[in-house]
């Protein structure tokens, strides 16, 4: 088991950034602030070097890493007459650009049933961009949650028919379709993990489900000084036997 000095905690570099305007890993070699004891560059240089060697090869991972880095650069542009750099592309545009650079045309979409309208809009956009989308809903098969061994009390609305999500089926259906990239649109926590685990194609998330914030989970992080301060004070209680 790793000791406390080898467990990475890059989040702590937030304080370094606030003080220096940069961090060790973002600065040029001749102008770097000090590294925390648990900086991955200090504690895991072997893993970093071995991983980066993968990107120098000719395999699919290397190509994906290069194209992803290229998309990152394309996401920004300089303001005319200024050295300022501003973002210009949305996540949807990033996703389309990556697919085109990789030469992927068959695009799978694993969608939540609550986001079918948004998925339809995404399909329209992908088709307009010359791509071939295939969408699969989380409730495919329409099998009641009781078949999972759950109780009526575990349902959102006990006493009613409530179908279970089926993320493995979503993945396998898209595998059968031969998709080259799959996009998650609002799958539940856990269901997204199962989908990603069983998908043969690389997976990216376009919409991350958050029922309270309108699918903007980062709002909780921005609201820590006031609205969501409770998460630092009050334990999230999971009912016994859940």
Buried (B, 14 or more C-beta within 10 A) or exposed (E): EEEEEEEBEBEEBEEBEEEBEBBBEEEEEEEBBEBBEBBBBBBBEEEEEEEEEEBEEEEEEBBBBBBBEEBEEBBEEEEEEEEEEEEEBEEBBBBBBBBBBBEBBBBBBBBBEBBBEBBEEBBEBBEEBEBBBBBBBBBBEEBEBBEEEBEEEBBEEEEEEBBBBBBBBBBBBBBEBEBBBBBBBBBBEEBBEBBBEBBBBBBBBBBBBBEEBEBEEEBBEEEEEEEBEEEEEEEEEEEEEE
